[in-house]
């Protein structure tokens, strides 16, 4: 019970305002979390406090020793507060970014599973089941994301909810135009008393045709993706590495001429010290390659899938690949230019 002293859950609840708890719970449900992780939030608070303490002791406090005792208290409080708020904001943004990506991938998974699920619903309806029973019977283990959401909607219907209201709440829960349009068409057909099975069959055909068109468009854009990938991962690091070695060669050549000019003062020209250093250019190259790789991965995602969030998985591949090849090219070109230098 000694760990209870840490009060992780209590700190997590204390730093989440009560008016945000309901919206936070709904947002966590979208991401597939059925409980708000207060213990995790409390752990983030302790981590941010630990980082703030280390930064304050190592970097901030030594500059306050020349002030009076009152000024030390005031400046210490302000600096501690600012640093703590900064790291807390960073952690909040990282958690929000993770949850947003989680919701995005869950939505895409639901859209992929929707045609197969509707096909089973149509078969159940043709077998004589009611629409409510057909929805419940269509839930299979392979529909992990869509199945869990449909199970919640079906349970609401069994407890007295209207079918249309339960399905509308499901569609409004996720930012999916495909799911929303599908639900609207099914609800209109249910309320009008039409042939729901026939409508669902047409919906399945349209969804599969739409998916085939998207795959065809992605295949047509593969040439652009390959071109961007080669430029970013191979050509760009090679050019930066070549520029670094050429800069080192030129600076070495200038230094030798400068030494020769000092030994022969009668020469009509002289060289001053250059302001560019190879180490600075190397740092700039690494930063430039990383930034180019980051934005290129997002551009590739837009070209391939039509949205930016899908490119997050490409970021490590592009950044790690381009930086690794840059360091490799630096080694190879360094060996080749060593004979000249």
Residue frames as qw, qx, qy, qz and C-alpha x, y, z in Angstrom:
[[0.000, 0.881, 0.474, 0.000, 0.00, 0.00, 0.00],
 [0.414, -0.530, 0.059, 0.738, 3.04, 2.28, 0.03],
 [0.258, 0.173, 0.532, 0.788, 2.45, 3.15, -3.62],
 [0.052, -0.779, -0.617, -0.097, -0.92, 4.64, -2.64],
 [0.317, -0.686, -0.126, 0.643, 0.98, 7.65, -1.28],
 [0.308, -0.020, 0.463, 0.831, 1.79, 8.71, -4.83],
 [0.310, 0.619, 0.446, -0.567, -1.89, 9.59, -5.45],
 [0.194, -0.046, 0.646, 0.737, -1.64, 9.18, -9.21],
 [0.000, 0.555, 0.767, 0.323, -5.38, 8.93, -9.79],
 [0.186, -0.805, -0.414, 0.382, -6.19, 11.77, -7.38],
 [0.204, -0.516, 0.246, 0.795, -3.74, 14.11, -9.13],
 [0.134, 0.159, 0.745, 0.634, -5.14, 13.10, -12.51],
 [0.074, -0.716, -0.688, -0.099, -8.69, 13.94, -11.45],
 [0.254, -0.736, -0.219, 0.588, -7.58, 17.20, -9.79],
 [0.153, -0.429, 0.365, 0.812, -6.06, 18.57, -13.01],
 [0.009, 0.301, 0.766, 0.569, -9.04, 17.70, -15.23],
 [0.290, -0.002, 0.206, -0.935, -11.82, 20.33, -14.79],
 [0.397, 0.252, 0.824, -0.316, -15.24, 18.82, -14.05],
 [0.537, 0.625, 0.131, -0.552, -16.90, 20.59, -16.97],
 [0.381, 0.579, -0.626, -0.357, -14.49, 18.83, -19.35],
 [0.397, -0.205, 0.884, -0.133, -14.95, 15.33, -17.90],
 [0.707, 0.416, 0.485, -0.302, -18.04, 14.50, -19.99],
 [0.575, 0.762, -0.207, -0.214, -16.48, 15.65, -23.27],
 [0.015, -0.617, 0.787, 0.013, -13.21, 13.95, -22.37],
 [0.576, -0.026, 0.794, -0.193, -15.02, 10.67, -21.69],
 [0.728, 0.592, 0.246, -0.245, -16.80, 10.87, -25.07],
 [0.365, 0.797, -0.463, -0.133, -13.50, 11.63, -26.79],
 [0.248, -0.443, 0.859, -0.070, -11.81, 8.68, -25.08],
 [0.715, 0.229, 0.616, -0.237, -14.66, 6.40, -26.16],
 [0.636, 0.728, -0.109, -0.233, -14.07, 7.44, -29.78],
 [0.214, 0.691, -0.690, 0.009, -10.46, 6.33, -29.41],
 [0.786, 0.008, -0.612, -0.085, -11.51, 2.98, -27.94],
 [0.240, 0.125, -0.711, 0.649, -10.79, 3.73, -24.27],
 [0.436, -0.574, -0.628, -0.291, -13.75, 2.99, -22.01],
 [0.529, -0.747, -0.283, 0.288, -12.34, 4.77, -18.96],
 [0.167, 0.935, -0.184, 0.252, -10.55, 8.07, -18.51],
 [0.825, 0.025, -0.361, 0.434, -6.91, 7.22, -17.57],
 [0.285, -0.933, 0.046, -0.213, -6.59, 9.47, -14.54],
 [0.796, -0.476, 0.224, 0.300, -3.59, 7.51, -13.25],
 [0.684, 0.307, 0.267, 0.605, -1.79, 8.15, -16.54],
 [0.086, 0.869, 0.112, 0.474, -2.57, 11.88, -16.31],
 [0.578, -0.807, 0.119, -0.008, -1.22, 11.91, -12.75],
 [0.833, -0.149, 0.259, 0.466, 1.94, 10.16, -13.94],
 [0.473, 0.612, 0.204, 0.600, 2.40, 12.82, -16.64],
 [0.238, -0.934, -0.003, -0.266, 2.12, 15.50, -13.95],
 [0.739, -0.594, 0.233, 0.216, 4.89, 13.87, -11.90],
 [0.758, 0.188, 0.287, 0.555, 7.09, 13.48, -14.99],
 [0.238, 0.803, 0.140, 0.529, 6.64, 17.15, -15.93],
 [0.460, -0.876, 0.091, -0.112, 7.40, 18.16, -12.33],
 [0.829, -0.322, 0.259, 0.377, 10.56, 16.03, -12.33],
 [0.605, 0.447, 0.250, 0.610, 11.76, 17.53, -15.64],
 [0.047, -0.911, -0.084, -0.400, 10.99, 21.03, -14.35],
 [0.665, -0.728, 0.133, 0.101, 12.97, 20.36, -11.16],
 [0.802, -0.067, 0.275, 0.527, 16.02, 19.16, -13.07],
 [0.401, 0.647, 0.224, 0.609, 15.93, 22.12, -15.48],
 [0.274, -0.926, -0.050, -0.255, 15.49, 24.55, -12.59],
 [0.734, -0.608, 0.190, 0.234, 18.37, 23.14, -10.55],
 [0.750, 0.018, 0.342, 0.565, 20.81, 22.73, -13.47],
 [0.388, 0.433, 0.354, 0.733, 20.07, 25.71, -15.71],
 [0.135, -0.814, -0.304, -0.476, 17.87, 28.31, -13.99],
 [0.609, -0.765, -0.179, 0.112, 18.80, 28.56, -10.31],
 [0.691, -0.165, 0.028, 0.703, 22.55, 29.29, -10.85],
 [0.230, 0.482, 0.226, 0.815, 21.60, 32.60, -12.53],
 [0.386, -0.788, -0.302, -0.372, 19.54, 33.72, -9.51],
 [0.723, -0.344, -0.347, 0.488, 22.35, 33.63, -6.91],
 [0.337, 0.143, -0.053, 0.929, 23.32, 37.24, -7.53],
 [0.301, -0.580, -0.299, -0.695, 19.83, 38.51, -6.63],
 [0.287, -0.339, 0.543, -0.713, 18.38, 39.20, -3.20],
 [0.160, 0.079, 0.957, -0.227, 16.41, 36.61, -1.27],
 [0.471, 0.503, 0.424, -0.587, 13.05, 38.14, -2.20],
 [0.466, 0.587, -0.395, -0.532, 13.97, 38.34, -5.88],
 [0.067, 0.245, -0.961, -0.107, 15.13, 34.72, -5.79],
 [0.336, 0.286, 0.814, -0.377, 11.72, 33.64, -4.45],
 [0.498, 0.621, 0.141, -0.589, 9.82, 35.68, -7.06],
 [0.378, 0.572, -0.596, -0.418, 11.97, 34.64, -10.03],
 [0.087, -0.147, 0.985, -0.035, 12.04, 31.03, -8.88],
 [0.457, 0.392, 0.668, -0.438, 8.25, 30.91, -8.67],
 [0.514, 0.665, -0.076, -0.537, 7.80, 32.53, -12.10],
 [0.255, 0.507, -0.771, -0.290, 10.39, 30.36, -13.83],
 [0.219, -0.004, 0.961, -0.168, 9.06, 27.19, -12.19],
 [0.515, 0.495, 0.484, -0.506, 5.50, 28.07, -13.19],
 [0.477, 0.658, -0.297, -0.501, 6.43, 28.86, -16.81],
 [0.149, 0.390, -0.893, -0.168, 8.55, 25.73, -17.30],
 [0.314, 0.130, 0.891, -0.300, 5.93, 23.50, -15.64],
 [0.556, 0.574, 0.278, -0.533, 3.13, 24.95, -17.81],
 [0.364, 0.606, -0.553, -0.440, 5.27, 24.51, -20.91],
 [0.064, 0.215, -0.973, -0.063, 5.94, 20.81, -20.33],
 [0.396, 0.312, 0.747, -0.433, 2.35, 20.18, -19.21],
 [0.538, 0.621, -0.007, -0.570, 1.14, 21.78, -22.47],
 [0.270, 0.482, -0.771, -0.317, 3.57, 19.64, -24.48],
 [0.140, 0.000, 0.979, -0.150, 2.29, 16.47, -22.82],
 [0.479, 0.474, 0.503, -0.541, -1.33, 17.50, -23.37],
 [0.488, 0.623, -0.308, -0.528, -0.67, 18.16, -27.05],
 [0.139, 0.337, -0.918, -0.159, 1.10, 14.79, -27.43],
 [0.293, 0.200, 0.881, -0.314, -1.81, 12.96, -25.78],
 [0.511, 0.592, 0.229, -0.579, -4.31, 14.83, -27.95],
 [0.359, 0.569, -0.593, -0.442, -2.27, 14.03, -31.07],
 [0.028, -0.141, 0.990, -0.002, -2.15, 10.33, -30.15],
 [0.386, 0.376, 0.725, -0.428, -5.89, 10.16, -29.46],
 [0.478, 0.631, -0.063, -0.607, -6.70, 12.02, -32.67],
 [0.281, 0.430, -0.792, -0.329, -4.64, 9.53, -34.68],
 [0.177, 0.047, 0.960, -0.213, -6.26, 6.65, -32.80],
 [0.483, 0.518, 0.453, -0.541, -9.73, 7.94, -33.72],
 [0.414, 0.614, -0.392, -0.546, -8.64, 8.46, -37.32],
 [0.168, 0.284, -0.927, -0.180, -7.37, 4.89, -37.73],
 [0.296, 0.244, 0.851, -0.359, -10.47, 3.48, -36.00],
 [0.502, 0.588, 0.154, -0.615, -12.65, 5.45, -38.44],
 [0.380, 0.521, -0.633, -0.429, -10.72, 4.16, -41.45],
 [0.043, -0.094, 0.993, -0.064, -10.98, 0.60, -40.09],
 [0.426, 0.407, 0.630, -0.506, -14.74, 0.99, -39.72],
 [0.503, 0.615, -0.166, -0.584, -15.04, 2.24, -43.31],
 [0.229, 0.385, -0.858, -0.253, -13.08, -0.79, -44.53],
 [0.096, 0.080, 0.969, -0.213, -15.30, -3.21, -42.59],
 [0.443, 0.307, 0.278, -0.795, -18.60, -1.52, -43.45],
 [0.591, 0.273, -0.487, -0.582, -19.32, -3.25, -46.84],
 [0.377, 0.065, -0.923, 0.038, -18.74, -6.75, -45.42],
 [0.111, 0.173, 0.725, -0.658, -20.87, -5.99, -42.38],
 [0.512, 0.311, 0.054, -0.799, -23.74, -4.64, -44.49],
 [0.506, 0.212, -0.735, -0.398, -23.54, -7.69, -46.73],
 [0.201, -0.097, -0.934, 0.278, -24.17, -9.95, -43.71],
 [0.276, 0.287, 0.449, -0.800, -27.02, -7.68, -42.57],
 [0.540, 0.287, -0.338, -0.715, -28.62, -8.00, -46.01],
 [0.434, 0.076, -0.888, -0.130, -28.30, -11.80, -45.89],
 [0.022, -0.188, -0.818, 0.543, -29.94, -11.87, -42.45],
 [0.407, 0.313, 0.166, -0.842, -32.78, -9.65, -43.66],
 [0.562, 0.230, -0.584, -0.539, -33.37, -11.93, -46.63],
 [0.313, -0.002, -0.939, 0.144, -33.47, -14.84, -44.19],
 [0.429, -0.608, -0.594, -0.305, -36.53, -13.32, -42.49],
 [0.454, -0.360, -0.468, 0.667, -34.98, -11.49, -39.52],
 [0.026, -0.964, -0.262, 0.042, -36.11, -8.06, -38.38],
 [0.410, 0.779, -0.209, 0.425, -33.72, -5.19, -38.92],
 [0.404, -0.759, 0.400, -0.317, -32.80, -4.98, -35.22],
 [0.904, -0.218, 0.367, 0.002, -32.16, -8.73, -35.04],
 [0.809, 0.515, 0.031, 0.282, -30.22, -8.64, -38.32],
 [0.117, 0.859, -0.341, 0.364, -27.90, -5.94, -36.94],
 [0.602, -0.595, 0.483, -0.226, -27.21, -7.93, -33.77],
 [0.942, 0.032, 0.331, 0.052, -26.68, -11.22, -35.62],
 [0.668, 0.698, -0.081, 0.244, -24.23, -9.58, -38.07],
 [0.211, -0.860, 0.437, -0.155, -21.72, -8.73, -35.35],
 [0.960, 0.102, -0.191, 0.175, -18.73, -11.04, -35.81],
 [0.677, -0.592, 0.081, 0.429, -15.33, -11.15, -34.07],
 [0.604, 0.167, 0.298, 0.720, -13.55, -10.04, -37.24],
 [0.035, 0.778, 0.235, 0.581, -15.45, -6.73, -37.15],
 [0.537, -0.254, -0.508, 0.624, -13.44, -5.66, -34.12],
 [0.069, -0.109, -0.138, 0.982, -13.97, -1.88, -34.35],
 [0.418, -0.138, -0.364, -0.821, -17.23, -1.69, -36.26],
 [0.570, -0.289, -0.765, -0.087, -18.57, -4.72, -34.38],
 [0.323, -0.290, -0.597, 0.674, -18.04, -3.12, -30.97],
 [0.145, 0.107, 0.028, -0.983, -19.76, 0.09, -32.07],
 [0.525, -0.150, -0.560, -0.623, -22.68, -1.80, -33.63],
 [0.484, -0.278, -0.799, 0.225, -22.96, -3.88, -30.46],
 [0.087, -0.237, -0.425, 0.869, -23.38, -0.70, -28.42],
 [0.361, 0.039, -0.240, -0.900, -26.04, 0.58, -30.84],
 [0.556, -0.181, -0.747, -0.316, -27.87, -2.77, -30.76],
 [0.352, -0.281, -0.740, 0.499, -27.86, -2.84, -26.95],
 [0.122, 0.160, 0.183, -0.962, -29.36, 0.65, -26.91],
 [0.496, -0.053, -0.495, -0.711, -32.14, -0.54, -29.24],
 [0.526, -0.218, -0.821, 0.027, -32.83, -3.55, -26.99],
 [0.235, -0.317, -0.598, 0.698, -33.22, -1.23, -23.98],
 [0.151, 0.774, 0.554, -0.268, -35.90, 0.87, -25.72],
 [0.100, -0.533, 0.278, 0.793, -33.87, 3.22, -27.93],
 [0.692, 0.643, 0.130, -0.301, -35.16, 3.98, -31.40],
 [0.837, 0.118, 0.328, 0.421, -33.15, 2.34, -34.16],
 [0.413, 0.784, 0.123, 0.446, -32.76, 5.60, -36.06],
 [0.289, -0.924, 0.176, -0.179, -31.56, 7.48, -32.96],
 [0.800, -0.431, 0.355, 0.217, -28.99, 4.79, -32.07],
 [0.752, 0.321, 0.317, 0.480, -27.61, 4.73, -35.62],
 [0.192, 0.906, 0.046, 0.374, -27.48, 8.54, -35.84],
 [0.504, -0.822, 0.266, -0.010, -25.50, 8.68, -32.59],
 [0.837, -0.135, 0.387, 0.364, -23.10, 6.11, -34.03],
 [0.583, 0.599, 0.255, 0.486, -22.65, 8.11, -37.26],
 [0.045, -0.951, 0.033, -0.303, -22.18, 11.42, -35.40],
 [0.755, -0.607, 0.169, 0.181, -19.58, 9.85, -33.15],
 [0.649, -0.186, 0.440, 0.592, -16.99, 9.60, -35.94],
 [0.212, 0.718, -0.180, -0.638, -15.98, 12.03, -38.66],
 [0.319, -0.026, 0.860, 0.398, -16.83, 9.70, -41.55],
 [0.443, 0.304, -0.162, -0.828, -18.88, 10.96, -44.48],
 [0.416, 0.079, -0.843, -0.331, -19.26, 7.39, -45.78],
 [0.166, -0.237, -0.892, 0.348, -20.71, 6.10, -42.52],
 [0.203, 0.356, 0.351, -0.842, -23.01, 9.11, -42.12],
 [0.468, 0.250, -0.398, -0.748, -24.47, 8.81, -45.63],
 [0.371, -0.020, -0.919, -0.132, -24.94, 5.06, -45.24],
 [0.049, -0.303, -0.780, 0.546, -26.79, 5.49, -41.95],
 [0.313, 0.339, 0.095, -0.882, -28.98, 8.28, -43.37],
 [0.481, 0.152, -0.626, -0.595, -30.03, 6.11, -46.33],
 [0.320, -0.135, -0.933, 0.096, -30.78, 3.10, -44.12],
 [0.064, 0.316, 0.602, -0.730, -32.81, 5.18, -41.65],
 [0.407, 0.282, -0.147, -0.857, -34.87, 6.76, -44.43],
 [0.495, 0.059, -0.774, -0.390, -35.62, 3.30, -45.85],
 [0.208, -0.195, -0.885, 0.368, -36.51, 1.90, -42.41],
 [0.180, 0.341, 0.409, -0.828, -38.89, 4.78, -41.67],
 [0.483, 0.279, -0.313, -0.769, -40.53, 4.54, -45.11],
 [0.783, 0.014, 0.548, -0.295, -41.02, 0.77, -44.78],
 [0.627, 0.606, -0.380, -0.308, -39.21, -0.06, -48.03],
 [0.980, 0.070, -0.139, 0.123, -37.09, -3.03, -49.00],
 [0.348, -0.863, 0.358, 0.076, -34.07, -2.54, -46.74],
 [0.791, -0.171, 0.511, 0.289, -32.21, -5.61, -48.05],
 [0.632, 0.613, 0.315, 0.355, -32.30, -4.30, -51.62],
 [0.019, 0.981, -0.106, 0.160, -31.08, -0.87, -50.51],
 [0.586, -0.663, 0.445, 0.137, -28.23, -2.41, -48.52],
 [0.812, 0.154, 0.445, 0.346, -27.19, -4.51, -51.54],
 [0.432, 0.818, 0.134, 0.355, -26.95, -1.35, -53.64],
 [0.284, -0.923, 0.248, -0.074, -25.01, 0.38, -50.86],
 [0.776, -0.359, 0.454, 0.249, -22.55, -2.52, -50.70],
 [0.717, 0.452, 0.344, 0.405, -22.02, -2.38, -54.47],
 [0.173, 0.938, 0.006, 0.299, -21.46, 1.39, -54.36],
 [0.505, -0.798, 0.328, 0.029, -19.06, 1.15, -51.40],
 [0.811, -0.120, 0.459, 0.342, -17.02, -1.57, -53.10],
 [0.571, 0.666, 0.259, 0.404, -16.96, 0.41, -56.35],
 [0.092, -0.973, 0.119, -0.172, -15.81, 3.52, -54.47],
 [0.674, -0.585, 0.417, 0.172, -13.05, 1.53, -52.77],
 [0.791, 0.218, 0.411, 0.397, -11.93, 0.12, -56.13],
 [0.347, 0.865, 0.114, 0.345, -11.77, 3.63, -57.60],
 [0.347, -0.899, 0.265, -0.046, -9.71, 4.87, -54.65],
 [0.786, -0.295, 0.463, 0.285, -7.30, 1.94, -55.04],
 [0.676, 0.522, 0.328, 0.403, -7.02, 2.69, -58.77],
 [0.085, 0.964, -0.043, 0.248, -6.27, 6.36, -58.05],
 [0.573, -0.720, 0.380, 0.095, -3.64, 5.34, -55.50],
 [0.816, 0.030, 0.451, 0.361, -2.07, 3.04, -58.07],
 [0.490, 0.765, 0.201, 0.367, -2.00, 5.83, -60.64],
 [0.132, -0.954, 0.185, -0.194, -0.18, 8.08, -58.17],
 [0.897, -0.339, 0.126, 0.256, 2.52, 5.51, -57.40],
 [0.668, 0.445, 0.043, 0.595, 4.91, 7.12, -59.92],
 [0.054, -0.829, 0.099, -0.548, 4.71, 10.45, -58.07],
 [0.754, -0.636, 0.127, -0.107, 5.23, 8.68, -54.73],
 [0.902, -0.013, 0.097, 0.420, 8.33, 6.88, -56.01],
 [0.431, 0.647, -0.001, 0.628, 9.70, 10.11, -57.47],
 [0.317, -0.830, 0.134, -0.439, 9.23, 12.06, -54.21],
 [0.880, -0.458, 0.118, 0.044, 10.63, 9.18, -52.14],
 [0.828, 0.201, 0.041, 0.522, 13.80, 8.88, -54.26],
 [0.206, 0.751, -0.055, 0.625, 14.37, 12.65, -54.20],
 [0.483, -0.769, 0.149, -0.390, 13.89, 12.90, -50.42],
 [0.890, -0.409, 0.197, 0.024, 15.56, 9.70, -49.20],
 [0.849, 0.058, 0.236, 0.470, 18.44, 9.37, -51.72],
 [0.467, 0.629, 0.146, 0.604, 19.09, 12.47, -53.85],
 [0.223, -0.911, 0.009, -0.348, 18.72, 15.10, -51.14],
 [0.740, -0.618, 0.209, 0.160, 21.12, 13.43, -48.63],
 [0.800, 0.161, 0.242, 0.525, 23.61, 12.80, -51.46],
 [0.289, 0.769, 0.108, 0.560, 23.61, 16.47, -52.51],
 [0.428, -0.876, 0.103, -0.196, 23.99, 17.69, -48.92],
 [0.844, -0.373, 0.248, 0.295, 26.86, 15.25, -48.29],
 [0.674, 0.400, 0.221, 0.581, 28.53, 16.30, -51.56],
 [0.024, 0.896, 0.043, 0.442, 28.12, 19.98, -50.62],
 [0.649, -0.745, 0.150, 0.030, 29.71, 19.35, -47.22],
 [0.825, -0.145, 0.288, 0.464, 32.77, 17.68, -48.75],
 [0.467, 0.630, 0.207, 0.585, 33.10, 20.36, -51.44],
 [0.241, -0.932, 0.015, -0.270, 32.91, 23.02, -48.73],
 [0.755, -0.570, 0.237, 0.222, 35.65, 21.26, -46.74],
 [0.757, 0.215, 0.288, 0.546, 37.76, 20.97, -49.91],
 [0.242, 0.811, 0.138, 0.514, 37.36, 24.67, -50.75],
 [0.441, -0.882, 0.100, -0.129, 38.11, 25.80, -47.19],
 [0.827, -0.335, 0.273, 0.358, 41.20, 23.59, -47.08],
 [0.624, 0.455, 0.260, 0.580, 42.35, 24.99, -50.43],
 [0.008, -0.912, -0.060, -0.406, 41.82, 28.57, -49.24],
 [0.642, -0.747, 0.157, 0.075, 43.73, 27.94, -46.01],
 [0.814, -0.060, 0.277, 0.508, 46.71, 26.57, -47.95],
 [0.403, 0.659, 0.202, 0.602, 46.73, 29.59, -50.29],
 [0.298, -0.925, -0.024, -0.233, 46.44, 31.89, -47.27],
 [0.767, -0.524, 0.209, 0.305, 49.50, 30.24, -45.67],
 [0.692, 0.237, 0.298, 0.613, 51.41, 30.61, -48.93],
 [0.142, 0.845, 0.183, 0.482, 50.39, 34.26, -49.17],
 [0.513, -0.855, 0.073, -0.001, 51.68, 34.94, -45.65],
 [0.783, -0.282, 0.298, 0.467, 55.03, 33.38, -46.54],
 [0.432, 0.217, 0.381, 0.788, 55.24, 35.51, -49.67],
 [0.003, 0.698, 0.417, -0.582, 53.99, 38.99, -48.67],
 [0.025, -0.350, 0.381, 0.855, 54.76, 40.39, -52.10],
 [0.126, 0.373, 0.866, 0.309, 51.71, 38.60, -53.58],
 [0.132, -0.177, -0.144, -0.965, 49.08, 41.12, -54.80],
 [0.648, -0.388, -0.357, -0.549, 46.20, 39.37, -53.00],
 [0.036, -0.218, 0.812, -0.540, 45.31, 38.04, -49.53],
 [0.521, -0.349, -0.710, -0.320, 42.61, 35.82, -47.97],
 [0.350, -0.399, 0.417, -0.738, 40.56, 36.56, -44.90],
 [0.144, 0.005, 0.955, -0.260, 39.05, 33.93, -42.61],
 [0.357, -0.256, -0.656, -0.614, 35.78, 32.45, -43.91],
 [0.440, -0.231, 0.376, -0.782, 32.59, 32.65, -41.83],
 [0.890, -0.002, -0.204, -0.408, 31.24, 29.24, -42.84],
 [0.254, -0.466, 0.830, -0.169, 32.30, 26.24, -40.79],
 [0.446, 0.063, -0.833, -0.322, 31.83, 22.63, -41.92],
 [0.095, -0.195, -0.881, 0.420, 30.42, 21.66, -38.52],
 [0.317, 0.364, 0.297, -0.824, 27.72, 24.33, -38.81],
 [0.501, 0.274, -0.497, -0.654, 26.87, 23.19, -42.33],
 [0.293, -0.013, -0.956, -0.003, 26.61, 19.59, -41.11],
 [0.098, 0.318, 0.709, -0.621, 24.14, 20.63, -38.40],
 [0.416, 0.397, -0.041, -0.817, 22.16, 22.65, -40.93],
 [0.399, 0.192, -0.777, -0.447, 22.12, 19.67, -43.32],
 [0.138, -0.170, -0.950, 0.221, 20.71, 17.31, -40.69],
 [0.222, 0.425, 0.484, -0.732, 18.01, 19.81, -39.74],
 [0.413, 0.392, -0.311, -0.761, 17.12, 20.52, -43.37],
 [0.327, 0.084, -0.901, -0.271, 16.94, 16.82, -44.27],
 [0.006, -0.275, -0.870, 0.410, 14.71, 16.10, -41.28],
 [0.316, 0.468, 0.256, -0.784, 12.32, 18.94, -42.12],
 [0.413, 0.332, -0.556, -0.640, 12.20, 17.99, -45.81],
 [0.230, -0.025, -0.971, -0.053, 11.52, 14.34, -44.90],
 [0.143, 0.334, 0.705, -0.610, 8.76, 15.32, -42.47],
 [0.428, 0.498, 0.079, -0.750, 6.80, 17.40, -44.95],
 [0.349, 0.305, -0.739, -0.490, 7.47, 15.01, -47.83],
 [0.028, -0.131, -0.981, 0.141, 5.91, 12.14, -45.88],
 [0.290, 0.497, 0.519, -0.632, 2.77, 14.24, -45.41],
 [0.393, 0.498, -0.335, -0.697, 2.73, 15.16, -49.12],
 [0.205, 0.140, -0.936, -0.247, 3.03, 11.47, -50.05],
 [0.128, 0.317, 0.861, -0.376, 0.08, 10.70, -47.79],
 [0.375, 0.554, 0.177, -0.722, -2.03, 13.40, -49.45],
 [0.362, 0.416, -0.617, -0.562, -1.13, 12.11, -52.92],
 [0.183, 0.055, -0.979, -0.073, -1.79, 8.48, -51.99],
 [0.137, -0.415, -0.875, 0.206, -4.79, 8.65, -49.66],
 [0.071, -0.682, -0.407, -0.603, -6.13, 12.18, -49.90],
 [0.492, -0.848, -0.092, -0.172, -5.48, 13.16, -46.27],
 [0.191, 0.746, -0.515, 0.376, -2.54, 14.17, -44.11],
 [0.643, -0.520, 0.442, -0.348, -3.06, 12.03, -41.00],
 [0.992, 0.103, 0.077, -0.017, -2.32, 8.82, -42.84],
 [0.602, 0.649, -0.329, 0.328, 1.23, 10.04, -43.45],
 [0.459, -0.760, 0.386, -0.252, 2.25, 9.87, -39.79],
 [0.930, -0.170, 0.317, 0.080, 3.38, 6.27, -40.24],
 [0.754, 0.547, 0.014, 0.364, 5.69, 7.40, -43.07],
 [0.091, -0.951, 0.225, -0.190, 7.51, 10.00, -40.96],
 [0.655, -0.573, 0.479, 0.117, 9.93, 7.58, -39.20],
 [0.836, 0.244, 0.392, 0.297, 10.68, 5.82, -42.49],
 [0.448, 0.819, 0.076, 0.350, 11.48, 9.02, -44.36],
 [0.216, -0.917, 0.289, -0.170, 13.38, 10.77, -41.57],
 [0.742, -0.447, 0.487, 0.115, 15.38, 7.72, -40.46],
 [0.824, 0.333, 0.352, 0.294, 16.08, 6.63, -44.04],
 [0.379, 0.867, -0.007, 0.323, 17.23, 10.06, -45.26],
 [0.329, -0.859, 0.372, -0.124, 19.40, 10.76, -42.18],
 [0.838, -0.249, 0.460, 0.156, 20.97, 7.29, -42.35],
 [0.746, 0.491, 0.259, 0.368, 21.82, 7.65, -46.03],
 [0.107, 0.957, -0.135, 0.233, 23.19, 11.14, -45.38],
 [0.536, -0.700, 0.471, 0.006, 25.61, 9.78, -42.76],
 [0.857, 0.058, 0.454, 0.237, 26.53, 6.92, -45.09],
 [0.562, 0.749, 0.131, 0.325, 27.18, 9.28, -48.00],
 [0.176, -0.939, 0.275, -0.112, 29.27, 11.45, -45.67],
 [0.720, -0.437, 0.516, 0.156, 31.49, 8.48, -44.86],
 [0.788, 0.328, 0.421, 0.307, 31.82, 7.33, -48.49],
 [0.378, 0.868, 0.062, 0.315, 32.46, 10.78, -49.94],
 [0.387, -0.870, 0.306, 0.005, 34.80, 11.56, -47.06],
 [0.776, -0.218, 0.504, 0.310, 36.96, 8.60, -48.10],
 [0.646, 0.562, 0.357, 0.373, 36.85, 9.65, -51.76],
 [0.133, 0.947, -0.016, 0.292, 37.72, 13.30, -51.02],
 [0.671, -0.688, 0.179, 0.211, 40.43, 12.42, -48.50],
 [0.758, 0.079, 0.308, 0.569, 42.93, 11.84, -51.32],
 [0.282, 0.754, 0.213, 0.554, 42.23, 15.32, -52.70],
 [0.384, -0.908, -0.001, -0.167, 42.38, 16.99, -49.30]]
